[in-house]
Structures are given as structure tokens and as C-alpha cells.
Amino acid sequence: MNNKQSKPEKIIMGIDPGTNLMGYALLSVCGNKAEMIAFGVIKLGRYPTHYLKLGKIYERVSGIIKEYHPDELAIEAPFFGKNVQSMLKLGRAQGVAICAAIQHEIPITEYEPRKIKVAITGNGAASKEQVATMLQKMLKISDEIMTIQLDATDALAVSYCHFLQMGRPESSAKQTSWKEFIKQNQDRIKKGI
């Protein structure tokens, strides 16, 4: 975060739940501007059981909360898939992250994947890569930083979606397509807001 800026009025933590990789991101909000503080992934693949993974999720999310002191948590809702076991595991991972936020008395908002994509790109069927590209432009993130895994940019998308839902003036325009979104938001893209 830029040291010349005033103290953030709010810090939003975003979570993209997962059982092998869980994305997280933190945004600083000052007025009508959001700036990325940090984002990354919690790697869980090396833990041999689902229960150990859940314990690690709780530990790491709690640690991130203690380090950055977010005011709110935005989390992606599980999408409905055909594999019931995968859905159950994903739901448990989401629940453990939510539990960590509850323990730290952080308000939680859940967003459906389609709503997040519409908020960022104007297209509910946008690819992860399209979402990442838009976030990079809007938040002015360098190519070096954006090489991180898409689970981290998904978490950033959740937190930015929450920022837009906070009643910011720039979130009020309705878009029907990716091209329409870019056309209507040239100033935001250039300014990085």
C-alpha cells in the first residue's frame, strides 16, 4: 500500500474457497478507490487428509486476519457441481474460513460466482483469465505480481466485487457484455478504480 495515502477507511478480505488451493486477497478502501494490499494462495495439497486441510485453512485464515485486521470478509459461494463429494469438501472449506472470520467478529458476505464475474467484467460467463485481466487493469497491478495462481485472483475478484457492492458510484452502471463493460468504464480502467 502506498505510504502517502491516508489510513484506509476499510480493509476487505476476499476468499476463494478450495481444498487443494484456497485463494485470499486484501483490499484497502479509501473513499471511492480500492487498492490491493496482498493476495496469494494457501497450499493444501501436501496434507494427507481432508481434516488436516481444514485445520490448516482455519490456522492460515486466522493468521491472515491477525496480520491485516480486515473489517469485512467477502467469500465466494460454492457452485453446484455434479460431484457431491467435491461439493461437500468445498462447503466444509468455506465453512472453516467463515468460522475463522466469525471468531474474529468480522462481518461476512457471500457472493455467487456469476455475480462476481458480472461485477468485474459485465459477463457472468467470463473466464478466470478475463476476470484476472480486468482486475489487473482496474487495480493497476504489475505483470510480475499477476503471475500468481488464478485462485488468488479469484479471491481478489470477490473482494473487489464486495467493494463495488458497497454503493460506490462506479458500480451503478449496468453492463450486458465484456465489450460494453470496457466501453462504459474507460475512466475506471485508466485510473485503476
Buried (B, 14 or more C-beta within 10 A) or exposed (E): BEEEEEEBEBBBBBBBBBBBBBBBBBBBBBEBBBBBBBBBBBBBEEBEEBEEBBEBBBEBBBEBBEEBEBBBBBBBBBEEEEEEEEBEBBEBBBBBBBBBBEEBEBEBBBBBBBBBBBBBBBBEEBEBEBBBBBBBBBBEBEEEEBEBBBBBBBBBBBBBBBBBBBEBEBBEEEBEEBEBBBEBBEEBBEEBB
